[in-house]
């Protein structure tokens, strides 16, 4: 059945319109038909590849369908990995060719100048050897000499103009050429790069991509058929609906920890201070943190009525131990006491129960004996996160 649907010609046609990089290149492994692309999302700019020609033409069940963003990204990465080594070699060869072309043009002009000067010198010798009394001959020889001199001046002007408009050779080292070719990835990912040019490059290197779904592992299986006969298999986890715009798990884990000592408003500030955004790329607000907690079933922070908090920030824990926040932070960084630091520019979190252990007592005793890290906080010591206690 598959072979019946595969045409004799594998020509994939001209690049199709739209942002989908691989439109017209995908083939279904199950039935052999070409996959179609449609655009979803609020702005109709999210590609999705589907094999449903059998459904549309013959009422057959649809074979496979998957989102196109991750697939296009994976193919781009594979393509750049193949092209970059060749791009380096091509850049080196291009530099050699440009230098050679510059030399060839100048060499031709210099040879013409040499020939013109020889002709002028020969014409002068003929004129100088002529009998001055023979005015008819000397006039003709003088005219020939003047003509050759004009030819010399013309070529000299051409050489000067060529040197003016042609950039002087700038020898590039191998490392410079390598760095230049390495910018291919930057150029490829730049938003100003024409998508049609990228598609033409893809079609120059790839014959087609055979796609299938592995239901057992929930993966998209892609086999790239490169021009030249080499095949490359890629396996990508199949996303669930809406997963692409979901908040990353590391941010969720950070919220789950910071909520032990802070309310939603403070958490939003900490996330923004660390340069983190929502799954849709928005800044965090109290409302968005609340929505995330609700969706992920993370309990809200509620201060204890008696004021005895089970979790403390750096300042509160240091005050409870009777040491400076710096001493406690250094001990936590060294692993001498258990503490959590979920974000680089965020609070340290300590369990009150861990502050009553022998390890905590050792830190206190060491601080009392070490004048560089004295015990107790200065009266004017400000809390690093005053709103988190």
C-alpha positions in Angstrom: 0.0 0.0 0.0 2.8 2.4 0.9 4.6 1.8 -2.4 1.4 2.4 -4.3 1.2 5.9 -2.9 4.8 6.9 -3.5 5.2 8.6 -6.9 8.0 7.6 -9.2 9.5 11.1 -9.0 10.7 12.3 -5.6 10.8 15.9 -6.7 9.3 17.9 -3.9 8.4 21.1 -5.8 9.0 24.7 -5.0 9.1 26.0 -1.4 5.6 26.5 -0.1 4.2 29.7 1.5 4.0 30.0 5.2 6.4 29.6 8.2 6.6 25.8 8.1 10.1 25.0 7.1 9.4 21.5 5.9 6.1 22.0 4.1 6.0 19.6 1.1 8.9 17.5 2.4 7.2 15.2 4.9 6.0 11.8 3.9 4.0 9.4 6.1 5.7 6.2 6.8 2.4 4.4 7.2 0.7 5.2 3.9 3.4 6.9 1.8 1.4 10.0 1.2 2.7 13.6 1.6 1.8 15.3 4.9 -0.1 18.6 4.7 0.5 21.6 6.9 -2.1 23.9 8.5 -1.6 26.8 10.8 -3.2 27.0 14.2 -3.1 29.4 17.2 -4.6 32.8 17.8 -2.5 34.3 15.0 -2.5 31.3 12.8 1.2 31.0 12.9 1.7 27.6 14.6 2.3 24.9 12.0 0.9 21.4 12.4 1.7 18.5 10.0 -1.0 16.0 9.3 -1.5 13.0 7.1 -5.2 13.1 6.1 -5.2 13.0 2.3 -6.6 9.5 2.7 -9.4 10.8 4.9 -10.2 13.6 2.5 -10.0 11.6 -0.7 -11.1 8.1 0.3 -12.6 8.4 3.8 -9.7 6.4 5.3 -8.7 7.0 9.0 -6.2 9.7 9.5 -2.6 8.3 9.9 -0.6 10.7 12.0 -0.5 14.4 13.1 2.0 16.4 15.2 2.9 20.0 16.0 5.5 21.5 13.7 7.5 23.9 15.9 9.7 21.4 17.7 10.0 19.3 14.6 11.2 22.3 12.5 13.6 23.2 15.3 15.1 19.6 15.4 15.5 19.5 11.6 17.1 23.0 11.6 19.6 21.8 14.3 20.4 18.7 12.3 20.8 20.7 9.1 23.1 23.2 10.7 25.2 20.4 12.2 25.7 19.1 8.7 26.3 22.4 7.0 28.6 24.2 9.4 31.7 22.1 8.7 31.1 22.5 5.0 30.5 26.2 5.5 33.9 26.6 7.1 35.6 24.9 4.1 33.5 27.0 1.7 34.4 30.2 3.5 38.1 29.4 3.3 37.8 28.5 -0.4 35.8 31.7 -1.0 38.5 33.8 0.6 41.1 32.1 -1.6 39.0 32.7 -4.7 38.4 36.3 -3.9 42.1 36.9 -3.4 42.9 35.1 -6.6 40.4 37.1 -8.6 41.8 40.4 -7.2 45.3 39.3 -8.2 44.2 38.2 -11.7 42.6 41.5 -12.6 45.6 43.5 -11.4 48.0 41.1 -13.1 46.2 41.6 -16.5 46.3 45.3 -16.1 50.0 45.3 -15.2 50.8 43.1 -18.2 49.0 45.5 -20.4 50.9 48.4 -18.9 54.2 46.6 -19.5 53.3 46.0 -23.1 52.2 49.6 -23.6 55.4 50.9 -22.1 57.4 48.6 -24.4 55.5 49.9 -27.4 56.0 53.5 -26.3 59.8 52.9 -25.8 60.0 51.2 -29.2 58.1 54.1 -30.9 60.5 56.6 -29.2 63.6 54.8 -30.5 62.1 54.7 -34.0 61.4 58.5 -33.8 64.8 59.2 -32.4 66.6 57.3 -35.1 64.8 59.0 -38.0 66.4 61.7 -40.1 65.1 65.1 -38.9 65.3 66.4 -42.4 62.7 63.9 -43.5 59.7 65.7 -42.0 57.1 63.4 -43.5 58.6 60.3 -41.8 59.3 62.1 -38.5 55.8 63.4 -38.3 54.4 59.9 -38.7 56.8 58.5 -36.1 56.0 61.3 -33.7 52.2 60.6 -34.1 52.8 56.9 -33.4 54.9 57.7 -30.3 52.2 60.1 -29.0 49.6 57.4 -29.5 51.6 54.8 -27.5 52.2 57.4 -24.7 48.4 58.0 -24.6 47.9 54.2 -24.3 50.3 54.1 -21.4 48.4 56.9 -19.6 45.1 55.2 -20.3 46.2 51.9 -18.7 47.8 53.7 -15.7 44.5 55.5 -15.1 42.7 52.1 -15.3 45.0 50.6 -12.7 44.6 53.6 -10.4 40.8 53.4 -10.7 40.9 49.6 -10.1 42.9 50.1 -6.9 40.5 52.8 -5.8 37.3 50.9 -6.2 38.6 47.5 -5.3 39.2 46.8 -1.6 42.7 46.0 -0.7 43.4 42.3 0.1 42.8 41.6 3.8 44.4 38.3 4.6 42.2 36.3 7.0 43.6 33.7 9.3 42.0 30.2 9.5 40.6 31.1 12.9 38.9 34.2 11.5 37.4 32.3 8.6 36.2 29.6 11.0 34.6 32.3 13.2 32.9 33.8 10.1 31.5 30.5 9.0 30.4 29.8 12.5 28.1 32.8 12.3 25.9 30.7 10.0 23.8 29.8 13.0 23.3 33.4 13.9 22.3 34.4 10.4 20.0 31.4 10.2 18.1 32.2 13.4 17.9 36.0 12.8 14.3 37.2 12.4 15.3 39.2 9.3 16.5 36.1 7.4 14.1 35.3 4.6 12.1 32.1 5.3 12.0 31.3 1.5 15.8 31.3 1.4 15.9 28.9 4.3 13.4 26.6 2.6 15.5 26.6 -0.6 18.6 25.6 1.5 16.6 22.8 3.1 15.5 21.5 -0.2 19.0 21.6 -1.6 20.2 19.3 1.2 17.2 17.1 2.0 15.2 14.9 -0.4 12.4 14.2 2.1 11.6 13.4 5.7 9.7 10.2 6.5 7.6 10.7 9.7 5.8 8.3 12.0 4.6 8.1 15.6 5.8 5.6 18.1 2.8 5.2 20.4 4.7 3.0 22.8 7.2 5.7 23.7 5.0 8.6 22.7 7.7 9.9 20.3 7.7 11.5 16.9 10.1 9.4 14.7 11.7 11.3 11.8 14.1 9.8 9.2 15.9 12.5 7.2 16.8 11.4 3.6 19.7 13.6 2.8 20.8 14.3 -0.8 23.5 11.8 -1.4 21.7 8.8 0.2 22.6 9.2 3.9 19.7 8.8 6.4 19.5 10.2 9.9 16.8 9.2 12.4 15.5 11.7 15.0 13.2 10.9 17.9 11.3 13.7 19.6 9.0 13.5 22.6 5.4 14.1 21.5 4.0 17.2 23.3 0.6 17.1 24.8 -1.8 19.9 23.9 -0.8 23.2 25.4 2.5 21.8 26.7 4.6 24.2 24.7 3.2 27.2 26.5 3.3 25.5 29.9 5.5 27.0 32.6 8.8 25.2 32.8 9.1 22.6 35.6 12.1 24.3 37.2 10.1 27.5 37.7 7.2 25.4 39.2 9.7 23.8 41.5 11.1 27.2 42.6 7.6 28.5 43.3 6.8 25.3 45.3 9.8 26.1 47.5 9.6 29.9 47.8 5.9 29.7 48.8 7.0 28.2 52.1 8.2 31.6 53.2 6.6 34.2 50.8 3.2 35.3 49.5 2.3 35.5 45.8 3.3 39.1 45.4 6.8 38.5 46.7 7.2 35.4 44.6 6.3 37.3 41.5 9.0 39.9 42.3 11.6 37.2 42.9 10.8 35.5 39.6 11.0 38.7 37.7 14.3 39.6 39.4 15.7 36.4 38.1 14.6 37.2 34.5 12.0 34.4 34.4 8.8 34.6 32.5 5.6 32.6 32.1 5.1 30.0 29.5 3.8 32.7 27.2 6.7 34.9 27.8 5.0 37.4 30.1 6.3 39.0 33.3 5.1 37.5 36.5 2.3 39.2 38.6 0.6 38.2 41.8 -2.4 37.0 39.8 -0.3 34.8 37.5 1.5 33.2 40.4 -1.9 32.6 42.0 -3.1 31.0 38.8 0.0 28.8 38.6 -0.4 27.6 42.2 -4.0 26.8 41.7 -3.3 24.8 38.5 -0.4 23.0 40.1 -2.2 22.5 43.4 0.5 24.3 45.4 -0.8 25.6 48.8 -0.8 29.3 49.5 1.6 30.8 52.1 -0.2 31.6 55.3 1.7 33.1 58.3 1.3 31.1 61.5 -1.0 32.6 64.1 1.5 32.1 66.9 4.3 33.5 64.8 6.4 30.3 65.0 7.0 29.7 61.3 8.1 26.2 60.3 10.2 27.7 57.4 12.5 30.7 57.7 14.5 32.9 55.3 18.2 33.7 55.8 17.6 36.6 58.2 15.0 34.8 60.3 17.1 31.6 60.6 20.3 33.6 61.5 18.4 35.5 64.1 17.0 32.3 65.6 20.6 30.8 65.8 22.1 33.9 67.0 24.6 34.3 64.2 25.0 36.7 61.3 23.3 36.0 58.0 26.7 35.9 56.3 27.9 33.1 58.6 24.8 31.1 58.0 24.9 31.6 54.3 28.5 30.4 54.1 27.7 27.4 56.2 24.8 26.5 53.9 26.9 27.0 50.8 29.5 24.7 52.3 26.9 22.0 53.1 27.4 22.3 56.9 23.7 23.0 57.4 20.7 22.1 55.3 19.2 24.9 53.3 17.5 25.5 50.0 18.4 28.2 47.5 16.0 27.6 44.5 17.0 30.8 42.5 20.3 32.5 42.1 18.8 35.9 43.0 16.4 34.6 45.5 16.0 33.7 49.2 17.6 31.0 51.2 15.0 28.7 52.9 15.7 26.9 56.2 13.5 24.4 58.1 13.1 25.4 61.7 13.6 21.8 62.7 17.0 21.7 61.0 18.1 24.7 63.1 17.9 22.6 66.3 20.4 19.9 65.2 23.9 19.3 66.4 25.2 20.6 63.1 23.6 24.0 63.8 25.0 24.0 67.3 28.5 23.4 65.8 28.1 26.3 63.5 27.1 28.6 66.4 30.1 27.4 68.5 32.5 27.9 65.6 31.1 31.4 65.0 31.7 32.3 68.6 35.4 31.2 68.4 36.0 32.7 65.0 36.4 36.5 65.1 36.0 36.8 61.3 32.4 35.4 61.5 31.1 36.5 64.9 27.9 35.2 66.3 24.9 37.5 66.6 23.6 40.1 64.2 24.4 43.7 64.5 21.5 45.8 65.7 21.4 47.7 62.4 21.6 44.5 60.2 18.8 44.7 57.6 17.0 41.5 56.6 17.8 40.5 53.0 14.2 39.6 52.3 12.2 41.6 54.9 8.8 40.7 53.4 9.4 37.0 53.5 9.3 36.3 57.2 
